[in-house]
Amino acid sequence: MHLYAYLYVAVSTRLAELRRDSERGDSPVPTAVIIFGLVAVAMAVTGLALAKANNWMNAIPNNTAPQAP
């Protein structure tokens, strides 16, 4: 019975400390917004690089697409 009382007091004390501590870190929402923004920028840069590469390849004289076997 003494062990149960000790565990109850220990858990109650820890929960009270957690409730009192208002500084619990950053919300995941700003992190998700930052990640979404970085992905959008990466997709834009990749699209621009692909467009530039296609334009450069199409500017080659006598350009023919490879034939599939």
N, C-alpha and C positions, 0 to 999 in steps of 0.2 A: 504494500500500500504506500510506503514511503517513496518508492520509485515513481509511482503514478503522480503523486503530489509534486515531486521534483520536476517531472516532465511537463506537467500542467503549468507550473510557475515559469519554467524556462520558455515554453512556447508562448505563453501570455505576455511575458516581458519582451520577447523578440518581436511579436506582432505589434505591441504598443510602440516600440522603437521605429518600426517600419511605417506606422501610421503617422508618427510625429515628423519623420524626415520627409520634407516636401521636395527636396532636391533629388530627383530620381533619374536624371539623365534627359536626353533629348527625345522628342517624339519621333516615331518612324516616318511620319508624313513628310517633313522637310527632306529627309534622306531620300525618300522615294521620288520626290520632285526633282532633286538634284540628279539622281540616276536617270530619270526620264529625260531631263534636259541634255545630259551627256550623250545618251543614246540617240536623241534627235540630231544633235550636232554631228555625231559620228556617221549617221546615215546620210546627212547632207554632204559631208566631205567625201564619203564613198561615192555618192551619186555624181558629184562634180568630177571626181577623178575618173570615173567610168565614162562620162560624157567626153571629157578631154581625150582620153585614150581612144575612144571610138572615132572622134573627129580626126585625130592624128593618123589613125590607121586608114581611114577613108580618104585622106589627102594623098596617100601614096599612089603614084601613077601606075596604071595597069593593075589595080587592086582587084583581086578575085577572091571570093570566099572559098575556103577549103571544102572539098567535096567529101561527104560521108562515105565510108567504104560499104 
